[in-house]
């Protein structure tokens, strides 16, 4: 098991996300944004507990970037704002890179 404390957790998160998006069915069992969000939420939660990654930073950035969220989870917010599950999944890596770079959410 890799010790994330010795590496940049945001880079590690990005690397994991790239692997998951490339073969989502292998990780989540299907190609739905809800399944991907559940998987990622678990990963975020584990990293957050260890003090390596702030889950609320990601979630809050999504909610601010896409204010039309009606109290939905971040996966559903992406679907509502990008038009479909496939578009949300397809754009997830680009969205994560924008958030990780510190881009203003507006």
Biopython code that builds the backbone (N, CA, C, O; Angstrom):
import numpy as np
from Bio.PDB.StructureBuilder import StructureBuilder

atoms = [
    (1, "UNK", "N", (0.844, -1.180, 0.000)),
    (1, "UNK", "CA", (0.000, 0.000, 0.000)),
    (1, "UNK", "C", (0.888, 1.242, 0.000)),
    (1, "UNK", "O", (1.858, 1.327, 0.754)),
    (2, "UNK", "N", (0.551, 2.175, -0.833)),
    (2, "UNK", "CA", (1.317, 3.412, -0.955)),
    (2, "UNK", "C", (1.014, 4.334, 0.220)),
    (2, "UNK", "O", (-0.143, 4.498, 0.606)),
    (3, "UNK", "N", (2.055, 4.931, 0.783)),
    (3, "UNK", "CA", (1.894, 5.886, 1.875)),
    (3, "UNK", "C", (1.665, 7.264, 1.268)),
    (3, "UNK", "O", (2.601, 7.894, 0.776)),
    (4, "UNK", "N", (0.413, 7.733, 1.303)),
    (4, "UNK", "CA", (0.075, 9.016, 0.689)),
    (4, "UNK", "C", (0.699, 10.203, 1.406)),
    (4, "UNK", "O", (0.785, 11.296, 0.848)),
    (5, "UNK", "N", (1.131, 9.990, 2.637)),
    (5, "UNK", "CA", (1.735, 11.105, 3.372)),
    (5, "UNK", "C", (3.059, 11.528, 2.752)),
    (5, "UNK", "O", (3.515, 12.650, 2.971)),
    (6, "UNK", "N", (3.679, 10.641, 1.981)),
    (6, "UNK", "CA", (4.959, 10.972, 1.371)),
    (6, "UNK", "C", (4.801, 11.568, -0.029)),
    (6, "UNK", "O", (5.800, 11.870, -0.682)),
    (7, "UNK", "N", (3.586, 11.738, -0.489)),
    (7, "UNK", "CA", (3.362, 12.317, -1.816)),
    (7, "UNK", "C", (2.303, 13.410, -1.720)),
    (7, "UNK", "O", (1.693, 13.613, -0.669)),
    (8, "UNK", "N", (2.098, 14.102, -2.818)),
    (8, "UNK", "CA", (1.088, 15.154, -2.871)),
    (8, "UNK", "C", (-0.286, 14.488, -2.988)),
    (8, "UNK", "O", (-0.570, 13.852, -4.004)),
    (9, "UNK", "N", (-1.140, 14.619, -1.975)),
    (9, "UNK", "CA", (-2.438, 13.934, -2.023)),
    (9, "UNK", "C", (-3.320, 14.395, -3.173)),
    (9, "UNK", "O", (-4.120, 13.609, -3.681)),
    (10, "UNK", "N", (-3.195, 15.649, -3.598)),
    (10, "UNK", "CA", (-4.003, 16.119, -4.718)),
    (10, "UNK", "C", (-3.551, 15.458, -6.017)),
    (10, "UNK", "O", (-4.377, 15.116, -6.864)),
    (11, "UNK", "N", (-2.243, 15.279, -6.174)),
    (11, "UNK", "CA", (-1.741, 14.561, -7.348)),
    (11, "UNK", "C", (-2.188, 13.108, -7.311)),
    (11, "UNK", "O", (-2.586, 12.550, -8.334)),
    (12, "UNK", "N", (-2.123, 12.500, -6.146)),
    (12, "UNK", "CA", (-2.549, 11.114, -6.010)),
    (12, "UNK", "C", (-4.036, 10.986, -6.303)),
    (12, "UNK", "O", (-4.459, 10.036, -6.962)),
    (13, "UNK", "N", (-4.832, 11.933, -5.818)),
    (13, "UNK", "CA", (-6.260, 11.910, -6.111)),
    (13, "UNK", "C", (-6.490, 12.007, -7.615)),
    (13, "UNK", "O", (-7.300, 11.264, -8.169)),
    (14, "UNK", "N", (-5.783, 12.917, -8.277)),
    (14, "UNK", "CA", (-5.923, 13.077, -9.731)),
    (14, "UNK", "C", (-5.558, 11.794, -10.461)),
    (14, "UNK", "O", (-6.237, 11.390, -11.404)),
    (15, "UNK", "N", (-4.480, 11.157, -10.017)),
    (15, "UNK", "CA", (-4.052, 9.905, -10.639)),
    (15, "UNK", "C", (-5.115, 8.822, -10.461)),
    (15, "UNK", "O", (-5.431, 8.093, -11.401)),
    (16, "UNK", "N", (-5.659, 8.723, -9.258)),
    (16, "UNK", "CA", (-6.705, 7.738, -8.999)),
    (16, "UNK", "C", (-7.941, 8.029, -9.848)),
    (16, "UNK", "O", (-8.540, 7.112, -10.409)),
    (17, "UNK", "N", (-8.316, 9.282, -9.942)),
    (17, "UNK", "CA", (-9.491, 9.660, -10.719)),
    (17, "UNK", "C", (-9.306, 9.304, -12.193)),
    (17, "UNK", "O", (-10.237, 8.816, -12.834)),
    (18, "UNK", "N", (-8.120, 9.543, -12.727)),
    (18, "UNK", "CA", (-7.847, 9.172, -14.121)),
    (18, "UNK", "C", (-8.014, 7.673, -14.329)),
    (18, "UNK", "O", (-8.597, 7.243, -15.324)),
    (19, "UNK", "N", (-7.501, 6.875, -13.390)),
    (19, "UNK", "CA", (-7.633, 5.419, -13.508)),
    (19, "UNK", "C", (-9.097, 4.994, -13.429)),
    (19, "UNK", "O", (-9.536, 4.131, -14.190)),
    (20, "UNK", "N", (-9.844, 5.590, -12.521)),
    (20, "UNK", "CA", (-11.257, 5.234, -12.344)),
    (20, "UNK", "C", (-12.057, 5.611, -13.590)),
    (20, "UNK", "O", (-12.861, 4.814, -14.073)),
    (21, "UNK", "N", (-11.846, 6.810, -14.108)),
    (21, "UNK", "CA", (-12.600, 7.258, -15.281)),
    (21, "UNK", "C", (-12.257, 6.438, -16.516)),
    (21, "UNK", "O", (-13.116, 6.222, -17.371)),
    (22, "UNK", "N", (-11.021, 5.981, -16.619)),
    (22, "UNK", "CA", (-10.618, 5.183, -17.778)),
    (22, "UNK", "C", (-11.307, 3.818, -17.787)),
    (22, "UNK", "O", (-11.580, 3.268, -18.855)),
    (23, "UNK", "N", (-11.587, 3.274, -16.613)),
    (23, "UNK", "CA", (-12.201, 1.943, -16.518)),
    (23, "UNK", "C", (-13.253, 1.953, -15.416)),
    (23, "UNK", "O", (-13.194, 1.149, -14.486)),
    (24, "UNK", "N", (-14.200, 2.852, -15.522)),
    (24, "UNK", "CA", (-15.186, 3.037, -14.456)),
    (24, "UNK", "C", (-15.919, 1.747, -14.101)),
    (24, "UNK", "O", (-16.122, 1.461, -12.921)),
    (25, "UNK", "N", (-16.311, 0.975, -15.088)),
    (25, "UNK", "CA", (-17.055, -0.253, -14.822)),
    (25, "UNK", "C", (-16.304, -1.209, -13.919)),
    (25, "UNK", "O", (-16.918, -1.916, -13.120)),
    (26, "UNK", "N", (-14.991, -1.243, -14.031)),
    (26, "UNK", "CA", (-14.187, -2.123, -13.192)),
    (26, "UNK", "C", (-14.237, -1.684, -11.721)),
    (26, "UNK", "O", (-14.203, -2.516, -10.815)),
    (27, "UNK", "N", (-14.316, -0.379, -11.503)),
    (27, "UNK", "CA", (-14.314, 0.147, -10.138)),
    (27, "UNK", "C", (-15.711, 0.235, -9.536)),
    (27, "UNK", "O", (-15.889, 0.009, -8.339)),
    (28, "UNK", "N", (-16.701, 0.564, -10.364)),
    (28, "UNK", "CA", (-18.040, 0.833, -9.816)),
    (28, "UNK", "C", (-19.097, -0.171, -10.241)),
    (28, "UNK", "O", (-20.193, -0.181, -9.681)),
    (29, "UNK", "N", (-18.796, -1.011, -11.212)),
    (29, "UNK", "CA", (-19.760, -2.009, -11.663)),
    (29, "UNK", "C", (-20.691, -1.525, -12.763)),
    (29, "UNK", "O", (-21.424, -2.324, -13.346)),
    (30, "UNK", "N", (-20.672, -0.231, -13.055)),
    (30, "UNK", "CA", (-21.496, 0.317, -14.135)),
    (30, "UNK", "C", (-20.897, 1.642, -14.593)),
    (30, "UNK", "O", (-19.786, 1.998, -14.200)),
    (31, "UNK", "N", (-21.634, 2.364, -15.421)),
    (31, "UNK", "CA", (-21.135, 3.638, -15.953)),
    (31, "UNK", "C", (-22.080, 4.780, -15.598)),
    (31, "UNK", "O", (-22.362, 5.642, -16.430)),
    (32, "UNK", "N", (-22.563, 4.781, -14.370)),
    (32, "UNK", "CA", (-23.477, 5.822, -13.907)),
    (32, "UNK", "C", (-22.735, 6.812, -13.015)),
    (32, "UNK", "O", (-21.842, 6.439, -12.255)),
    (33, "UNK", "N", (-23.119, 8.067, -13.124)),
    (33, "UNK", "CA", (-22.480, 9.104, -12.319)),
    (33, "UNK", "C", (-22.740, 8.860, -10.835)),
    (33, "UNK", "O", (-21.873, 9.146, -10.009)),
    (34, "UNK", "N", (-23.912, 8.339, -10.479)),
    (34, "UNK", "CA", (-24.210, 8.085, -9.066)),
    (34, "UNK", "C", (-23.232, 7.064, -8.492)),
    (34, "UNK", "O", (-22.756, 7.232, -7.369)),
    (35, "UNK", "N", (-22.931, 6.025, -9.235)),
    (35, "UNK", "CA", (-21.980, 5.006, -8.768)),
    (35, "UNK", "C", (-20.578, 5.588, -8.648)),
    (35, "UNK", "O", (-19.855, 5.304, -7.693)),
    (36, "UNK", "N", (-20.203, 6.400, -9.621)),
    (36, "UNK", "CA", (-18.894, 7.047, -9.581)),
    (36, "UNK", "C", (-18.806, 7.985, -8.380)),
    (36, "UNK", "O", (-17.788, 8.016, -7.689)),
    (37, "UNK", "N", (-19.863, 8.746, -8.132)),
    (37, "UNK", "CA", (-19.872, 9.674, -7.005)),
    (37, "UNK", "C", (-19.769, 8.922, -5.676)),
    (37, "UNK", "O", (-19.055, 9.360, -4.774)),
    (38, "UNK", "N", (-20.467, 7.810, -5.548)),
    (38, "UNK", "CA", (-20.399, 7.014, -4.315)),
    (38, "UNK", "C", (-18.979, 6.493, -4.106)),
    (38, "UNK", "O", (-18.444, 6.574, -3.000)),
    (39, "UNK", "N", (-18.376, 5.965, -5.152)),
    (39, "UNK", "CA", (-17.010, 5.460, -5.058)),
    (39, "UNK", "C", (-16.055, 6.586, -4.650)),
    (39, "UNK", "O", (-15.246, 6.431, -3.735)),
    (40, "UNK", "N", (-16.165, 7.722, -5.349)),
    (40, "UNK", "CA", (-15.282, 8.850, -5.057)),
    (40, "UNK", "C", (-15.535, 9.426, -3.666)),
    (40, "UNK", "O", (-14.594, 9.834, -2.985)),
    (41, "UNK", "N", (-16.793, 9.464, -3.241)),
    (41, "UNK", "CA", (-17.092, 9.958, -1.896)),
    (41, "UNK", "C", (-16.387, 9.110, -0.842)),
    (41, "UNK", "O", (-15.871, 9.636, 0.144)),
    (42, "UNK", "N", (-16.369, 7.789, -1.057)),
    (42, "UNK", "CA", (-15.659, 6.919, -0.128)),
    (42, "UNK", "C", (-14.167, 7.210, -0.123)),
    (42, "UNK", "O", (-13.536, 7.247, 0.934)),
    (43, "UNK", "N", (-13.606, 7.416, -1.311)),
    (43, "UNK", "CA", (-12.190, 7.731, -1.417)),
    (43, "UNK", "C", (-11.901, 9.080, -0.748)),
    (43, "UNK", "O", (-10.935, 9.216, 0.002)),
    (44, "UNK", "N", (-12.745, 10.067, -1.028)),
    (44, "UNK", "CA", (-12.593, 11.384, -0.395)),
    (44, "UNK", "C", (-12.652, 11.259, 1.120)),
    (44, "UNK", "O", (-11.830, 11.831, 1.835)),
    (45, "UNK", "N", (-13.625, 10.513, 1.592)),
    (45, "UNK", "CA", (-13.833, 10.380, 3.038)),
    (45, "UNK", "C", (-12.590, 9.788, 3.705)),
    (45, "UNK", "O", (-12.137, 10.288, 4.734)),
    (46, "UNK", "N", (-12.048, 8.734, 3.121)),
    (46, "UNK", "CA", (-10.840, 8.134, 3.682)),
    (46, "UNK", "C", (-9.676, 9.106, 3.701)),
    (46, "UNK", "O", (-8.947, 9.184, 4.690)),
    (47, "UNK", "N", (-9.495, 9.847, 2.617)),
    (47, "UNK", "CA", (-8.400, 10.819, 2.563)),
    (47, "UNK", "C", (-8.643, 11.967, 3.536)),
    (47, "UNK", "O", (-7.703, 12.484, 4.140)),
    (48, "UNK", "N", (-9.907, 12.363, 3.689)),
    (48, "UNK", "CA", (-10.262, 13.446, 4.607)),
    (48, "UNK", "C", (-9.978, 13.035, 6.051)),
    (48, "UNK", "O", (-9.419, 13.818, 6.819)),
    (49, "UNK", "N", (-10.358, 11.818, 6.422)),
    (49, "UNK", "CA", (-10.124, 11.324, 7.781)),
    (49, "UNK", "C", (-8.633, 11.326, 8.109)),
    (49, "UNK", "O", (-8.235, 11.641, 9.230)),
    (50, "UNK", "N", (-7.815, 10.973, 7.122)),
    (50, "UNK", "CA", (-6.367, 10.931, 7.327)),
    (50, "UNK", "C", (-5.723, 12.314, 7.257)),
    (50, "UNK", "O", (-4.514, 12.449, 7.445)),
    (51, "UNK", "N", (-6.528, 13.338, 6.986)),
    (51, "UNK", "CA", (-6.003, 14.694, 6.896)),
    (51, "UNK", "C", (-5.243, 14.973, 5.618)),
    (51, "UNK", "O", (-4.430, 15.896, 5.566)),
    (52, "UNK", "N", (-5.500, 14.178, 4.578)),
    (52, "UNK", "CA", (-4.760, 14.314, 3.332)),
    (52, "UNK", "C", (-5.479, 15.123, 2.270)),
    (52, "UNK", "O", (-4.845, 15.648, 1.355)),
    (53, "UNK", "N", (-6.771, 15.228, 2.380)),
    (53, "UNK", "CA", (-7.560, 15.844, 1.314)),
    (53, "UNK", "C", (-8.838, 16.376, 1.934)),
    (53, "UNK", "O", (-9.440, 15.716, 2.781)),
    (54, "UNK", "N", (-9.251, 17.547, 1.525)),
    (54, "UNK", "CA", (-10.488, 18.103, 2.064)),
    (54, "UNK", "C", (-11.647, 17.837, 1.115)),
    (54, "UNK", "O", (-11.773, 18.467, 0.065)),
    (55, "UNK", "N", (-12.479, 16.901, 1.506)),
    (55, "UNK", "CA", (-13.663, 16.565, 0.714)),
    (55, "UNK", "C", (-14.542, 17.785, 0.526)),
    (55, "UNK", "O", (-15.078, 18.006, -0.560)),
    (56, "UNK", "N", (-14.695, 18.579, 1.577)),
    (56, "UNK", "CA", (-15.588, 19.737, 1.473)),
    (56, "UNK", "C", (-15.065, 20.754, 0.462)),
    (56, "UNK", "O", (-15.861, 21.476, -0.138)),
    (57, "UNK", "N", (-13.745, 20.832, 0.256)),
    (57, "UNK", "CA", (-13.205, 21.750, -0.755)),
    (57, "UNK", "C", (-13.732, 21.380, -2.148)),
    (57, "UNK", "O", (-14.170, 22.248, -2.903)),
    (58, "UNK", "N", (-13.684, 20.084, -2.479)),
    (58, "UNK", "CA", (-14.167, 19.599, -3.781)),
    (58, "UNK", "C", (-15.662, 19.846, -3.918)),
    (58, "UNK", "O", (-16.114, 20.452, -4.889)),
    (59, "UNK", "N", (-16.412, 19.379, -2.953)),
    (59, "UNK", "CA", (-17.873, 19.477, -3.006)),
    (59, "UNK", "C", (-18.319, 20.940, -3.069)),
    (59, "UNK", "O", (-19.166, 21.297, -3.886)),
    (60, "UNK", "N", (-17.751, 21.778, -2.211)),
    (60, "UNK", "CA", (-18.133, 23.192, -2.190)),
    (60, "UNK", "C", (-17.768, 23.895, -3.489)),
    (60, "UNK", "O", (-18.512, 24.757, -3.958)),
    (61, "UNK", "N", (-16.614, 23.531, -4.082)),
    (61, "UNK", "CA", (-16.216, 24.136, -5.349)),
    (61, "UNK", "C", (-17.234, 23.789, -6.430)),
    (61, "UNK", "O", (-17.630, 24.654, -7.212)),
    (62, "UNK", "N", (-17.661, 22.519, -6.478)),
    (62, "UNK", "CA", (-18.669, 22.096, -7.458)),
    (62, "UNK", "C", (-19.962, 22.885, -7.263)),
    (62, "UNK", "O", (-20.545, 23.378, -8.228)),
    (63, "UNK", "N", (-20.406, 23.001, -6.012)),
    (63, "UNK", "CA", (-21.663, 23.702, -5.741)),
    (63, "UNK", "C", (-21.581, 25.180, -6.104)),
    (63, "UNK", "O", (-22.568, 25.755, -6.563)),
    (64, "UNK", "N", (-20.425, 25.803, -5.907)),
    (64, "UNK", "CA", (-20.270, 27.206, -6.271)),
    (64, "UNK", "C", (-20.123, 27.375, -7.787)),
    (64, "UNK", "O", (-20.644, 28.325, -8.370)),
    (65, "UNK", "N", (-19.412, 26.446, -8.408)),
    (65, "UNK", "CA", (-19.187, 26.516, -9.857)),
    (65, "UNK", "C", (-20.482, 26.307, -10.629)),
    (65, "UNK", "O", (-20.699, 26.918, -11.675)),
    (66, "UNK", "N", (-21.338, 25.442, -10.104)),
    (66, "UNK", "CA", (-22.618, 25.132, -10.731)),
    (66, "UNK", "C", (-23.732, 25.435, -9.724)),
    (66, "UNK", "O", (-24.237, 24.523, -9.070)),
    (67, "UNK", "N", (-24.116, 26.709, -9.596)),
    (67, "UNK", "CA", (-25.073, 27.080, -8.543)),
    (67, "UNK", "C", (-26.469, 26.488, -8.724)),
    (67, "UNK", "O", (-27.256, 26.489, -7.778)),
    (68, "UNK", "N", (-26.791, 25.989, -9.898)),
    (68, "UNK", "CA", (-28.086, 25.357, -10.117)),
    (68, "UNK", "C", (-28.012, 23.930, -9.581)),
    (68, "UNK", "O", (-27.950, 22.977, -10.357)),
    (69, "UNK", "N", (-28.018, 23.778, -8.237)),
    (69, "UNK", "CA", (-27.805, 22.448, -7.689)),
    (69, "UNK", "C", (-28.983, 21.882, -6.906)),
    (69, "UNK", "O", (-29.012, 20.679, -6.649)),
    (70, "UNK", "N", (-29.941, 22.692, -6.524)),
    (70, "UNK", "CA", (-31.183, 22.238, -5.894)),
    (70, "UNK", "C", (-30.965, 21.197, -4.796)),
    (70, "UNK", "O", (-31.782, 20.292, -4.624)),
    (71, "UNK", "N", (-29.867, 21.325, -4.057)),
    (71, "UNK", "CA", (-29.617, 20.432, -2.939)),
    (71, "UNK", "C", (-29.230, 19.014, -3.320)),
    (71, "UNK", "O", (-29.323, 18.104, -2.497)),
    (72, "UNK", "N", (-28.802, 18.816, -4.545)),
    (72, "UNK", "CA", (-28.414, 17.482, -5.017)),
    (72, "UNK", "C", (-26.964, 17.180, -4.643)),
    (72, "UNK", "O", (-26.208, 18.071, -4.257)),
    (73, "UNK", "N", (-26.601, 15.926, -4.763)),
    (73, "UNK", "CA", (-25.206, 15.539, -4.618)),
    (73, "UNK", "C", (-24.401, 16.087, -5.780)),
    (73, "UNK", "O", (-24.965, 16.462, -6.808)),
    (74, "UNK", "N", (-23.085, 16.136, -5.621)),
    (74, "UNK", "CA", (-22.259, 16.765, -6.652)),
    (74, "UNK", "C", (-22.359, 16.047, -7.997)),
    (74, "UNK", "O", (-22.260, 16.696, -9.038)),
    (75, "UNK", "N", (-22.548, 14.753, -8.006)),
    (75, "UNK", "CA", (-22.698, 14.025, -9.271)),
    (75, "UNK", "C", (-23.927, 14.467, -10.035)),
    (75, "UNK", "O", (-23.873, 14.700, -11.243)),
    (76, "UNK", "N", (-25.041, 14.582, -9.319)),
    (76, "UNK", "CA", (-26.282, 15.035, -9.948)),
    (76, "UNK", "C", (-26.174, 16.483, -10.407)),
    (76, "UNK", "O", (-26.755, 16.863, -11.423)),
    (77, "UNK", "N", (-25.429, 17.290, -9.654)),
    (77, "UNK", "CA", (-25.212, 18.685, -10.051)),
    (77, "UNK", "C", (-24.510, 18.733, -11.409)),
    (77, "UNK", "O", (-24.883, 19.519, -12.279)),
    (78, "UNK", "N", (-23.507, 17.898, -11.582)),
    (78, "UNK", "CA", (-22.805, 17.869, -12.868)),
    (78, "UNK", "C", (-23.737, 17.440, -13.993)),
    (78, "UNK", "O", (-23.708, 18.024, -15.076)),
    (79, "UNK", "N", (-24.560, 16.430, -13.749)),
    (79, "UNK", "CA", (-25.503, 15.964, -14.777)),
    (79, "UNK", "C", (-26.474, 17.081, -15.145)),
    (79, "UNK", "O", (-26.703, 17.338, -16.327)),
    (80, "UNK", "N", (-27.050, 17.753, -14.133)),
    (80, "UNK", "CA", (-28.016, 18.830, -14.397)),
    (80, "UNK", "C", (-27.389, 19.951, -15.218)),
    (80, "UNK", "O", (-28.029, 20.508, -16.109)),
    (81, "UNK", "N", (-26.146, 20.276, -14.916)),
    (81, "UNK", "CA", (-25.510, 21.413, -15.565)),
    (81, "UNK", "C", (-24.805, 21.070, -16.878)),
    (81, "UNK", "O", (-24.596, 21.952, -17.711)),
    (82, "UNK", "N", (-24.441, 19.815, -17.074)),
    (82, "UNK", "CA", (-23.744, 19.422, -18.294)),
    (82, "UNK", "C", (-24.639, 18.661, -19.263)),
    (82, "UNK", "O", (-24.239, 18.373, -20.391)),
    (83, "UNK", "N", (-25.856, 18.334, -18.819)),
    (83, "UNK", "CA", (-26.853, 17.797, -19.738)),
    (83, "UNK", "C", (-27.051, 16.304, -19.761)),
    (83, "UNK", "O", (-28.124, 15.839, -20.146)),
    (84, "UNK", "N", (-26.048, 15.524, -19.359)),
    (84, "UNK", "CA", (-26.220, 14.072, -19.369)),
    (84, "UNK", "C", (-25.156, 13.417, -18.491)),
    (84, "UNK", "O", (-24.147, 14.031, -18.146)),
    (85, "UNK", "N", (-25.408, 12.156, -18.139)),
    (85, "UNK", "CA", (-24.424, 11.411, -17.352)),
    (85, "UNK", "C", (-23.126, 11.256, -18.122)),
    (85, "UNK", "O", (-22.046, 11.407, -17.552)),
    (86, "UNK", "N", (-23.220, 10.957, -19.408)),
    (86, "UNK", "CA", (-22.002, 10.753, -20.189)),
    (86, "UNK", "C", (-21.170, 12.037, -20.269)),
    (86, "UNK", "O", (-19.942, 11.973, -20.214)),
    (87, "UNK", "N", (-21.812, 13.189, -20.397)),
    (87, "UNK", "CA", (-21.084, 14.467, -20.425)),
    (87, "UNK", "C", (-20.451, 14.756, -19.066)),
    (87, "UNK", "O", (-19.326, 15.248, -18.994)),
    (88, "UNK", "N", (-21.168, 14.452, -18.003)),
    (88, "UNK", "CA", (-20.639, 14.681, -16.652)),
    (88, "UNK", "C", (-19.389, 13.838, -16.421)),
    (88, "UNK", "O", (-18.382, 14.334, -15.917)),
    (89, "UNK", "N", (-19.459, 12.572, -16.790)),
    (89, "UNK", "CA", (-18.314, 11.680, -16.614)),
    (89, "UNK", "C", (-17.167, 12.093, -17.527)),
    (89, "UNK", "O", (-16.010, 12.122, -17.108)),
    (90, "UNK", "N", (-17.491, 12.409, -18.768)),
    (90, "UNK", "CA", (-16.478, 12.800, -19.747)),
    (90, "UNK", "C", (-15.716, 14.054, -19.298)),
    (90, "UNK", "O", (-14.516, 14.169, -19.545)),
    (91, "UNK", "N", (-16.400, 14.981, -18.647)),
    (91, "UNK", "CA", (-15.798, 16.251, -18.234)),
    (91, "UNK", "C", (-15.239, 16.237, -16.821)),
    (91, "UNK", "O", (-14.660, 17.230, -16.380)),
    (92, "UNK", "N", (-15.400, 15.137, -16.108)),
    (92, "UNK", "CA", (-14.995, 15.087, -14.702)),
    (92, "UNK", "C", (-13.514, 15.372, -14.502)),
    (92, "UNK", "O", (-13.154, 16.119, -13.593)),
    (93, "UNK", "N", (-12.652, 14.801, -15.323)),
    (93, "UNK", "CA", (-11.214, 15.034, -15.169)),
    (93, "UNK", "C", (-10.852, 16.501, -15.393)),
    (93, "UNK", "O", (-10.042, 17.061, -14.654)),
    (94, "UNK", "N", (-11.446, 17.120, -16.406)),
    (94, "UNK", "CA", (-11.169, 18.537, -16.671)),
    (94, "UNK", "C", (-11.663, 19.407, -15.517)),
    (94, "UNK", "O", (-11.005, 20.375, -15.136)),
    (95, "UNK", "N", (-12.814, 19.059, -14.968)),
    (95, "UNK", "CA", (-13.357, 19.819, -13.829)),
    (95, "UNK", "C", (-12.443, 19.675, -12.623)),
    (95, "UNK", "O", (-12.160, 20.654, -11.933)),
    (96, "UNK", "N", (-11.980, 18.451, -12.367)),
    (96, "UNK", "CA", (-11.088, 18.215, -11.226)),
    (96, "UNK", "C", (-9.790, 18.999, -11.395)),
    (96, "UNK", "O", (-9.289, 19.567, -10.425)),
    (97, "UNK", "N", (-9.239, 19.040, -12.602)),
    (97, "UNK", "CA", (-7.994, 19.769, -12.837)),
    (97, "UNK", "C", (-8.181, 21.271, -12.623)),
    (97, "UNK", "O", (-7.281, 21.948, -12.125)),
    (98, "UNK", "N", (-9.344, 21.786, -12.998)),
    (98, "UNK", "CA", (-9.633, 23.211, -12.778)),
    (98, "UNK", "C", (-9.737, 23.500, -11.288)),
    (98, "UNK", "O", (-9.231, 24.515, -10.811)),
    (99, "UNK", "N", (-10.390, 22.612, -10.557)),
    (99, "UNK", "CA", (-10.527, 22.802, -9.110)),
    (99, "UNK", "C", (-9.170, 22.692, -8.429)),
    (99, "UNK", "O", (-8.841, 23.507, -7.567)),
    (100, "UNK", "N", (-8.382, 21.693, -8.807)),
    (100, "UNK", "CA", (-7.072, 21.466, -8.190)),
    (100, "UNK", "C", (-6.095, 22.609, -8.468)),
    (100, "UNK", "O", (-5.208, 22.886, -7.660)),
    (101, "UNK", "N", (-6.264, 23.270, -9.616)),
    (101, "UNK", "CA", (-5.361, 24.363, -9.976)),
    (101, "UNK", "C", (-5.683, 25.638, -9.198)),
    (101, "UNK", "O", (-4.947, 26.623, -9.266)),
    (102, "UNK", "N", (-6.780, 25.605, -8.466)),
    (102, "UNK", "CA", (-7.165, 26.787, -7.689)),
    (102, "UNK", "C", (-8.003, 27.764, -8.486)),
    (102, "UNK", "O", (-8.221, 28.897, -8.058)),
    (103, "UNK", "N", (-8.475, 27.327, -9.650)),
    (103, "UNK", "CA", (-9.305, 28.203, -10.486)),
    (103, "UNK", "C", (-10.516, 28.674, -9.687)),
    (103, "UNK", "O", (-11.126, 27.907, -8.942)),
    (104, "UNK", "N", (-10.842, 29.916, -9.854)),
    (104, "UNK", "CA", (-12.024, 30.466, -9.205)),
    (104, "UNK", "C", (-13.242, 29.684, -9.683)),
    (104, "UNK", "O", (-13.371, 29.390, -10.871)),
    (105, "UNK", "N", (-14.107, 29.358, -8.782)),
    (105, "UNK", "CA", (-15.258, 28.540, -9.114)),
    (105, "UNK", "C", (-16.320, 29.291, -9.900)),
    (105, "UNK", "O", (-17.266, 28.665, -10.377)),
    (106, "UNK", "N", (-16.210, 30.564, -10.051)),
    (106, "UNK", "CA", (-17.219, 31.347, -10.782)),
    (106, "UNK", "C", (-16.968, 31.344, -12.262)),
    (106, "UNK", "O", (-17.725, 31.955, -13.017)),
]
sb = StructureBuilder()
sb.init_structure("model")
sb.init_model(0)
sb.init_chain("A")
sb.init_seg("    ")
for serial, (resi, resn, name, xyz) in enumerate(atoms, 1):
    if name == "N":
        sb.init_residue(resn, " ", resi, " ")
    sb.init_atom(name, np.array(xyz, "f"), 0.0, 1.0, " ", f" {name:<3s}", serial, name[0])
structure = sb.get_structure()
